[in-house]
Amino acid sequence: APLDVTVFFLSQYYNGIGQSGQVNRDFGCTKAGQMVSVVPHIYGLTAKDFMFYNLDSYKQRYEKLPHCFQIEDFLPQTYLLRFPDQCREFHKEWMQNQSLPPETAKKWIVKTAGKHRGQGVAMLTADSIETFGLHSVMTGECTYLNQRIIIQEYITNPLLIRGKKFDLRVYMFVSSTKPLVVYFSPYWYARIAVNEYDQDDFSSSTMLTNRFQARQTLEAEGNWAEKSPELIMV
C-alpha cells in the first residue's frame, strides 16, 4: 500500500527526452497527500556547472576549516569557463602543461551542462575546441563564453572492472534537511563501458559508461542483445 506522506515536489519535471511535463498532470497520485518526491532546485547538485559552483562555494566557506571539507579529495581539478577568472586560470594551466612531455602532461575533458545521454562530453582536442567554440579560452581572451561549459582534468588511472571504466548508481532518500535525515538504499548497480580502458582512446565507448551511448555503439555493430548484459553489474 502507498505511504501516506507528503514530500517536496516541483510543478515541472524533465522527462529525459527534451520535454518538460507537469507533475500533477502526468502523474496520478494513488492516495490523497502523496506527492512525487523531487527536491526543489535539485539541479544545484545534478547540473554539472551548478554542482561545481556550489561545491566551490562550500569550499570557500570552509577554507579555514580544511578538516571539514576537502574538495580535492573527490573532485578533479575543474574550471567553470563562464567566469573569466576561472577561464584565465585554466589558460595559464594549459600553457604550462604544453611544455611537459606527453606522458606526464595532463589531459582535459570538456563537459556541457544541461545535456544528457552522454552528449556534450569530449576530450579537449583541436576538434573539440572547434566544436565547443573554445578559441578565446585557448588564447586567454576568455570572451563570449555564455555557454554552460566546464573543463576538468581527465583521470588517466581510474579504478576498473574487468579492465573497463564504470560508474555506480546509488540511491538515497532525504526525508528531512533540518535535522538532516538520509536513507541509503541497499540496491545499487554499476554501469560498465563497452571497451577496455585505454587512456589514449577518447571514443565514447571507452571513456563513457552512459547506457545510451553504449547501446548506439553495440546496435551499430549488431550485437546489443548479446553484449548488453555485460554492461551492468548488480
Secondary structure, DSSP 4 states (H G I P E B T S, - for coil): ----------SEEE-SSS-EEEHHHHS--SSTT------TTTHHHHSHHHHHHHHHHHHHHTTT-TTT--GGGTS--EEETTSHHHHHHHHHHHHHHHTS-TTTS--EEEEETT--TTTTEEE-SHHHHHHHT-HHHHHT---S--S-EEEEE--SS---BTTB-EEEEEEEEEEEETTEEEEEEEEEEEEE-SSPP-TT--SHHHH---HHHHHHHHHHHT-HHHHGGGGEE-
